[in-house]
Amino acid sequence: MALNLSPHNFSVNPETNQPVLTRIQAYVRVREGDSPPLFLQGGQVYSEGGPLIPAEDWPDWLEGHIKRLSPLALEECGFRDWVQNLNKPLEQKPKK
């Protein structure tokens, strides 16, 4: 899948001739200092020009930016695996 900076896809209802939102491809743009921006979409990372960046080539700062995103933003741009489970009980330390 290629980077799509037009996240809202519409179709036309043939009966009413009204546009209907049929698909959303959300993306998040992140940047650190003078480095070029990166885009998160569909669980992938893309450079500003659009080419896919494999996980092993991600810059060191990117993981910190991903972790700071809200759970909703992470889910919408395909990074569900990065969402922390806030309902999970804390692990209890063994008593001495």
C-alpha positions as semicolon CSV with decimal commas, in nm:
position;residue;x (nm);y (nm);z (nm)
1;M;0,000;0,000;0,000
2;A;0,129;0,346;-0,088
3;L;0,100;0,658;0,125
4;N;-0,235;0,831;0,070
5;L;-0,257;1,192;0,186
6;S;-0,628;1,208;0,095
7;P;-0,763;1,009;0,389
8;H;-1,136;1,041;0,310
9;N;-1,276;0,832;0,026
10;F;-1,628;0,905;-0,091
11;S;-1,876;0,735;-0,319
12;V;-2,208;0,864;-0,448
13;N;-2,536;0,710;-0,336
14;P;-2,713;0,634;-0,667
15;E;-3,059;0,689;-0,518
16;T;-2,995;1,029;-0,359
17;N;-2,691;1,141;-0,558
18;Q;-2,535;1,243;-0,224
19;P;-2,171;1,173;-0,135
20;V;-2,119;0,902;0,125
21;L;-1,799;0,854;0,322
22;T;-1,695;0,496;0,243
23;R;-1,342;0,469;0,379
24;I;-1,098;0,657;0,601
25;Q;-0,723;0,610;0,572
26;A;-0,596;0,822;0,861
27;Y;-0,234;0,925;0,885
28;V;-0,011;1,093;1,142
29;R;0,280;1,320;1,053
30;V;0,574;1,321;1,295
31;R;0,898;1,515;1,291
32;E;1,204;1,562;1,510
33;G;1,429;1,867;1,481
34;D;1,563;1,927;1,132
35;S;1,495;1,574;1,007
36;P;1,232;1,537;0,733
37;P;0,881;1,444;0,845
38;L;0,760;1,086;0,849
39;F;0,405;0,963;0,798
40;L;0,237;0,675;0,982
41;Q;-0,045;0,511;0,788
42;G;-0,182;0,159;0,765
43;G;0,072;0,027;1,015
44;Q;0,360;0,144;0,795
45;V;0,607;0,434;0,807
46;Y;0,660;0,645;0,496
47;S;0,909;0,918;0,418
48;E;0,799;1,263;0,305
49;G;0,832;1,161;-0,060
50;G;0,612;0,855;-0,009
51;P;0,850;0,553;-0,010
52;L;0,798;0,292;0,260
53;I;1,063;0,282;0,535
54;P;1,129;-0,067;0,675
55;A;1,128;-0,097;1,057
56;E;1,502;-0,165;1,069
57;D;1,565;0,174;0,902
58;W;1,345;0,382;1,134
59;P;1,528;0,674;1,299
60;D;1,600;0,638;1,671
61;W;1,354;0,914;1,768
62;L;1,051;0,759;1,592
63;E;0,966;0,499;1,858
64;G;0,937;0,771;2,125
65;H;0,700;0,970;1,905
66;I;0,484;0,665;1,837
67;K;0,460;0,587;2,209
68;R;0,337;0,942;2,280
69;L;0,042;0,915;2,042
70;S;-0,306;0,861;2,183
71;P;-0,456;0,511;2,162
72;L;-0,717;0,639;1,915
73;A;-0,452;0,789;1,686
74;L;-0,250;0,468;1,701
75;E;-0,551;0,255;1,609
76;E;-0,662;0,483;1,327
77;C;-0,320;0,484;1,161
78;G;-0,275;0,107;1,196
79;F;-0,042;0,082;1,496
80;R;-0,277;-0,119;1,722
81;D;0,014;-0,326;1,856
82;W;0,158;-0,010;2,014
83;V;-0,156;0,064;2,219
84;Q;-0,095;0,005;2,587
85;N;-0,362;-0,192;2,764
86;L;-0,468;0,046;3,040
87;N;-0,722;-0,207;3,175
88;K;-0,453;-0,465;3,247
89;P;-0,398;-0,494;3,625
90;L;-0,055;-0,402;3,752
91;E;0,166;-0,696;3,834
92;Q;0,188;-0,743;4,208
93;K;0,532;-0,765;4,359
94;P;0,576;-1,072;4,580
95;K;0,556;-0,997;4,950
96;K;0,862;-1,071;5,161
